[in-house]
Amino acid sequence: MKVGIAMLETPQKVAVGRAHSKLILIGEHAVVYGQPAIAFPFKQIEVKVIVKNIEGNTIRIESPFYQGPLEQIPEKMEGLGDCILQTLKVLEQKTSGLEIQISSSIPIGRGLGSSAAIAIALVRGLFAFFNQELSNSQLMTLVERAETFAHGTPSGIDMMAASSANPIWFQKQHVVEHVKIGAPFHFVVADSGRVGDTYAAVKSIRDKYEIKPEKIEESITLLGKLALEVRQGLAAGDSQQVGDKLNQAQQHLALLGVSDPGLDGLVDTARTAGAIAAKLTGGGRGGCILALVENEQLGKKVADALIQAGAAQTWQYTIAKC
Ligand code: MEV
């Protein structure tokens, strides 16, 4: 009896997978067309996935957006469902007897890489649960499926930045490079509170490209050139140079049609409050802006002004010398 009960119990096993948010400093959208971009790990906000064994023949999802069996996962989370199944296939494990709990402090659809971070944390959590080593290329292959579902034609920058501990120089079909930071740079990130649709924003540029390729190409090429100049400015620790190029990048993003009056308003507010530069970050059309500030004290002033202007939340962010 007592012995019988003990034999029926499966020992509880738990594993955790984590991934942080990302910030694109410069090059969003242009990166889809093969131009280089710079992105930072944004470690203040992150996703945590807990994987546990449970009784039964299903995989149960516990998340703020959905709670239930994997087979009934809502359409907008199908990419993640697929990512779970593919990961289990790679691990040669059955698709039952697991509970996957997802919690995240990364606001969704704000250009902060929440979809990539969730998929990364999921794959890491599942590999940890089955005590398997996860190579970076395995991680990228598995996460790419979920990202393609979320973004259509992702460049891959989100998953690279959300899985990297350091700033990255990213260009499609090239090896990711380290970005030298010659002095600390301070930023304020502000969430407009509005969900941006990266899929639609990328598609809107693609549609324009098909009608007037020269116009789009001009902005895209210039954004690539600006990314190179920002890289030089970061290495030199020159915040004025970096700021000047970030402001120019914002003009091109506006020309490409991915800024909007709400983001323009936050950009103006940040600059008026003393930021050296401000631009949208990520897919745009909602989502977040980032502002470059001289120091943390000014950052506080800019953050307060952004909240006054309607930002839902702000974060101060410093990229250290490296
Ligand atoms: C989204 O964070 C960045 C975009 O450039 C899309 C992508 O690179 O996949 C807008």
Residues whose N, C-alpha, C, O or C-beta is under 5 A from the ligand:
A	BS01	MEV	G27 E28 H29 V31 V32 G111 T153 P154 S155 G156 I157 D158 T198 G282 G283
